[in-house]
Structures are given as structure tokens and as C-alpha cells.
């Protein structure tokens, strides 16, 4: 674990993120659980914990400074990405982690238990069937093939007027933006810098109304 911790520290040092000792231990604990469960559950195609630090942890936590509001949902979270790393980075915010597969939700509940995360609620449901009592400040996803699918399937989740969609994308999604429905508009596209990650990363923030 010492080599993993050294790598994590090195990656964080290349960002402007403020990450406490407790948060670093929780991030490493999450990688350890993901690596352990991956052997039986096939949760991610990334097998090497060192690679997980870059492709899963850093790729998620660089988004933390762009979260506005208190209540978020990670749709199609899979093994908890980006939801678990973001919940670790933002303990004052709450995160619902939504996935339709039972094995993933069982893994997430174990993560919540072992890392003592009090701000995470794993939920097993298809997104179109999930009807929250309270809407969300932000609807997060890096799992959808297109942003049109994301906003169409998740249109009932953000708070009226103030809620936002936050799509984690690779290349600048110009074609996807052109295909968005008329009721949804792009408010900001943020270029993300992820240390040691090849290729571009962008955070696209969308508003479910015309500005």
C-alpha cells in the first residue's frame, strides 16, 4: 500500500486540490475494495490499482471543485464512479448512487460501511423508474453514451430552475451538443486536467431550461 499512497500523493500534488489525510486514506481504501471485489464481480475493466488512481480516482475528484449545491445523484454509477470519490472529497454534500445491477449496489453498500461514509446512499433502480421525494442540485454521470440520452432519461431528477446536469466526457462533445433537445442548454464546458491521464477530459454543465 505504501507505493500506492506515494503515487496518490504525487498525483494530488500536481493539482490544486486540498485533500486531507483522512480523505487520502478513504480514497486508498476505496481502491483496495474495488481491486478486491473486481476479481469476483468484474466491476471495472481497469485491473491495476495504480491505474485506478489515475483513471478512476483523479478523473473523479478533479470535478469536486465544480459541484454547486448540496444534493447530488450519480446516475449509472457502476462501482461508484464518480460518486464515491466525490463523496469522500465533499463530506458536507449528499450523494445518491443509482445503478440497476444488484452486484454493484451490494459493493457500494460495503464501501459505505467499511469507509464509514455517512453522506452516500446506494440505490438499486433503473433511472426512469426512480422517483425521488426531493430533487437534486446536480445530476452526475460519466456512463451515458450521449448527453441526449442522459437529459432525456434523467429529466425528472434536477430541481426546477436551479438543478443542473453534469456530464463527464472525454473529447469536446460538439456533435452531442448539437443533438440536445431544445429544452436543455449548455451553460458551461470546463476543460479538466487529470495528471497522467492520456486524452482530453471535459465537464459539460447543462441547464434544463433556456437561459
N, C-alpha and C positions, 0 to 999 in steps of 0.2 A: 504493500500500500504506500510505502514511502516514495517510490518512483512516481506513482500516480499523483500523490499530493504535490510533489515537486513540479510535475507537469501542469497541474491545475494552477498552482501559484504563478508559474511562468506565463500561462495563458492570460490569467486575470491581470497580471502586471502590464500586459500590452493593451489594456482597455482603461477607461476612466471609471470603471465600476468600483463601488465601495462594498466589499464582501467581508463579513465578519468571520471570525474563527468558527463560530457555531455553524454559519451558513456553508463554509467550506467543508466542514465535516459532514453536514447533511447532503451536500452535493456528491461527495465521495461515497457516502452511504447509499445513495440512490444508484450510483453507477455499479456498486458492488451487488446490490439486489437485482438490478437489471441484468448484469452478467450471469448471476446465479440462476435466475428464473429463465433466462433466454435459452438455456440448454434444453429445457423440457418444453417450454411454452412457445418458443420461436417468436419472441415479441418484436425483435428488430433484426434487420439483416447485418447490422454492424456488430461484429463479434468481439473485437478488441477493445478492452476498457480504455486504453489510451486514445483510440479513435473516437470512442463515445464522448470523451471530454470535449473534443472539437465539434463533432457533428451533431451531438445532442445537447450537451450542457452549455457550451459557449454560444452555440447557434440559438439557444433559447434565451439565455439570461441577458444577451445584448438588447433584447426587446424590453426589458424591465423598466428602463427609464422612460419609455414611451407610453406607459399604461396610465391613463387618466380615469379616475373613478375608484370605486371600492369593490365592485362586484363583477366578476368575470366568469365566462364559461368557455371551456376549451372543447370544441366540437370535433369528434373523431380523434380523440386524444391518443388512442393506441396505448402504448405503455406509459403515457403521461407526459407527452411532449407537444407543446412547450409547457404544459400546465404545472407539472411538479417543480421543475427548476424555477419557474416564475413565482410559484407559491413560496418557495424557500427564500427567494430574493425579496419578496414583498409580503412579509408576515402580517402586515396591517390590512391587507386586502383578502377577499374571499374568492375561492375558485371552485366552480363545479366542473368536474371532469367527466365528459359524456362519451360513452362508447357502447356499441351494440353487442360486443363479444364478451361473454361471461368470464373467460380466462383472463382477459385484460383487466376487467374490473376487479377480479379477485387479486390480481397482482397489485393493483393500485391500492386496494384496502390494506394489503400487507405493508406497502410502502408507508401509507399514512400511519399505521400502527407502529412500525419499527422506528420511523423518523420522528414520531410524535408531532405530526403536522395537524394543528388544530384549525387551519383555515382551508382545508381541502375536503370536498365531498364527491367521491366517485359515484356515478350513476350509470346503471346499465339501461340503455334505451336507444331506440332509433331517434334521430334528431327530429323528424317530422311528428313523432308521437309524444315528444317531451313538452309538457306544458307547465312552465314554472309559475309559482304563485307571484314571485317578484321578478321583473325583467332585469336585464343586465346592462351595466355601463359599457362593457366590451364583449364582443363575441369573437373569440380567437380560433384560428385554425391554420395548420400547415398541411392538412391532409387532403383537402379538396383538390380535384383535378383542375377545376376552373373557379374563378371568383363568381361567375354567374350561378353555378351550382350552389356555392356557399350562401350567397344572399337569398336565392330562391328558397332553399331548404331551411334557412335559419331566420327568415324574415320576421318570425313571431317572437324572437328572443331578445333583441335590444330594447331598451327603454324608449318610449316615444320621444321624439325630438332630440334627446341628448345621447342616446345609445349609438355605438359605433361598431362596425365590423373591422377586425384587424387580421389581414391575410398575410401570412409569411410566405414569401415567394423567392424564387431564385432570380432568373433574369428579369429585367424590367418588363412587366406583362402588358405591353402596349396593345396587343391583339385582344387580350381578355378584357381590357378596359373598354375597348370599342364595342364589345358584345354585351356590356352590362345593361340591365333593364333601365328604363327611363326614370324610375322612382329611386334609383340609387346612384349616388355621385361620389367620385373620388375627392377627398378633402386634402390628402397629403400622401406623398410617396417618399419614404425615408430609405436612403441607401445605408445598409448595415455593414459594419466591418467586423468580421469574425476571424480572429487570429488563427492562422494555419489552415483555414478552410479555402479550398480551391473553388473558384467560381464566384459569381455575384450573389448577394442576398439583399432582398428588399422587404420592407414592411409597407403594405398598402392599407391606408386607413380610409374606410368608406362610410358615408353617411346615408341612412335610409330615407333620404328626402332631398329635394333640390335646394341647394344653398343659394 
